[in-house]
Amino acid sequence: MLRRAETLEWTLPAAQEALARGNISSIQWEVDELLKVFRINLDHSCSAYRELGMAVLRAYVRALHAIGRRDRGEPVETPKILDVENGATVEGESLRAAHAGWQKSRGPSPATLREFTYAIDRFIELHGDMPVEKITRKHVREFREALQLLPVRRAGKLQRATLPELVEWSKKHPETRRLSPATVNKLLGGVQAVVVWARDNGLIPDQVPWSDPFSNMRLVVLRQKTRCLFLVNLLTQYGHLGSVLAIATIKY
């Protein structure tokens, strides 16, 4: 305690004099370390660097005064420690904002716009309008699985139902016809096109590591030729067209 008091006797007057003169040279190392922590590259000759230096110097003087008061027995509240990794994160634009930017930039046809808007709306119904860089492969997988349960025909109240509501209805009606893998892939592709556009056009902060969460997440679609061969094999095996059509209906 005595040593700290002796240190304050010369550090506090020196810091106060530097603050009065606007001399930030004494805390330049601290300023540079602060910039490293927040991953900011700032020219020492620019006005922003000097402004930051003065802010750090003022905070340093306040801290020295607080130490002195605490040493004299006065109650001083302990400053909160900032969690730099979790508390100072930078977020980019939301998926809805990215869709609006994509629409303005690309000027898509009415059909494409309608299709992409439908896909974006369904994704947001499931996961919310989240920042693009926060979308993970888990989000995409859950979206894909929900789309696979989406009924093809929707009448009455189902026309206004959200994706989670449609999924719950579909689970209770397993006999209903659902979206084909090709249609599911088309909707996945719509959202993917928007998030990739967002990355390419700066809606995701440069300092945020990002990779396309939709990559390799599409369903495998059985091609027409493969389907024909499959039906031929069924016909050869069962020898009855009615049986083949029944099995094909179950399969597809």
SULCORUR-V427373 format. One record per residue. N is the residue number from 1. PSI is psi as a letter, one per 30 degrees, with the letter a starting at -180 (none if undefined). D_FIRST is the distance of its C-alpha to the first C-alpha in Angstrom with 1 decimal. Layout:
# SULCORUR-V427373
N|PSI|D_FIRST  N|PSI|D_FIRST
This chain:
# SULCORUR-V427373
1|e|0.0  2|e|3.8  3|e|5.4  4|e|5.1  5|e|6.2  6|e|8.7  7|e|9.8  8|f|10.6  9|e|12.5  10|f|15.1  11|e|15.1  12|e|15.7  13|e|18.6  14|e|20.0  15|e|20.1  16|e|21.7  17|e|24.2  18|e|25.2  19|e|25.7  20|e|27.8  21|f|29.9  22|h|30.2  23|j|29.0  24|g|28.0  25|f|28.1  26|f|24.4  27|g|24.0  28|e|27.4  29|e|26.2  30|e|24.3  31|e|27.5  32|e|29.7  33|e|27.7  34|e|28.0  35|e|31.7  36|e|32.1  37|e|30.5  38|g|33.0  39|h|35.8  40|k|36.6  41|j|38.3  42|k|37.8  43|k|39.2  44|f|36.6  45|f|39.2  46|l|39.9  47|e|38.8  48|e|37.2  49|e|34.7  50|e|33.7  51|e|33.4  52|e|31.2  53|e|29.0  54|e|28.6  55|e|27.8  56|e|25.0  57|e|23.7  58|e|23.8  59|e|22.0  60|e|19.2  61|e|18.9  62|e|18.9  63|e|16.1  64|e|13.9  65|e|15.0  66|e|14.3  67|e|10.6  68|e|10.5  69|e|12.6  70|e|10.8  71|f|7.5  72|g|10.4  73|g|11.9  74|k|14.6  75|k|16.3  76|k|16.2  77|k|18.6  78|k|17.7  79|k|20.1  80|k|22.9  81|k|23.2  82|k|26.6  83|j|28.8  84|e|30.4  85|e|33.3  86|f|34.4  87|f|33.1  88|h|34.1  89|l|37.6  90|k|40.5  91|k|43.8  92|a|47.2  93|l|50.3  94|l|51.9  95|e|55.1  96|e|57.1  97|e|55.9  98|e|56.8  99|e|60.2  100|e|60.8  101|e|59.8  102|e|62.1  103|e|64.9  104|e|64.6  105|e|64.3  106|f|67.1  107|h|69.6  108|l|70.9  109|l|74.3  110|e|74.6  111|e|75.1  112|e|72.0  113|e|69.9  114|e|71.1  115|e|70.4  116|e|66.9  117|e|66.0  118|e|67.3  119|e|65.1  120|e|61.9  121|e|62.6  122|e|63.1  123|e|59.8  124|e|57.9  125|e|59.6  126|e|58.2  127|f|54.7  128|l|54.0  129|i|53.6  130|l|50.7  131|k|49.3  132|e|51.6  133|f|49.0  134|f|48.0  135|k|51.6  136|l|51.6  137|f|54.5  138|e|54.0  139|e|54.7  140|e|57.8  141|e|59.0  142|e|58.7  143|e|60.5  144|e|63.2  145|e|63.8  146|e|64.0  147|e|66.6  148|f|68.6  149|f|69.1  150|k|70.1  151|k|73.7  152|e|76.1  153|k|77.9  154|j|76.0  155|l|78.0  156|b|77.2  157|f|73.7  158|f|72.7  159|f|73.2  160|g|70.2  161|k|68.1  162|l|64.8  163|e|64.4  164|e|62.5  165|e|65.3  166|e|68.0  167|e|66.5  168|e|66.5  169|e|70.1  170|e|71.1  171|e|69.7  172|f|71.9  173|i|74.9  174|f|75.0  175|f|78.6  176|k|77.6  177|k|78.0  178|l|74.6  179|k|73.6  180|l|74.8  181|e|72.4  182|e|73.6  183|e|72.7  184|e|69.3  185|e|68.7  186|e|69.8  187|e|67.2  188|e|64.5  189|e|65.6  190|e|65.4  191|e|61.7  192|e|61.0  193|e|62.7  194|e|60.5  195|e|57.1  196|e|58.2  197|e|59.2  198|e|55.8  199|e|54.1  200|f|56.6  201|g|56.1  202|g|52.3  203|f|51.7  204|k|49.3  205|k|46.2  206|e|46.4  207|f|43.0  208|j|44.1  209|k|45.9  210|k|49.3  211|l|52.5  212|j|55.7  213|f|55.4  214|f|59.1  215|k|60.1  216|g|62.5  217|g|62.2  218|l|65.8  219|l|68.4  220|k|71.2  221|k|74.4  222|k|77.7  223|l|80.0  224|e|83.6  225|e|85.2  226|e|83.2  227|e|84.1  228|e|87.8  229|e|87.7  230|e|86.0  231|e|88.7  232|e|91.4  233|e|90.0  234|e|89.9  235|e|93.5  236|e|94.6  237|e|92.8  238|f|93.8  239|g|97.0  240|k|96.8  241|e|95.6  242|e|94.5  243|e|92.2  244|e|90.8  245|e|90.1  246|e|88.5  247|e|86.1  248|e|85.4  249|e|84.4  250|e|82.0  251|e|80.5  252|none|80.2
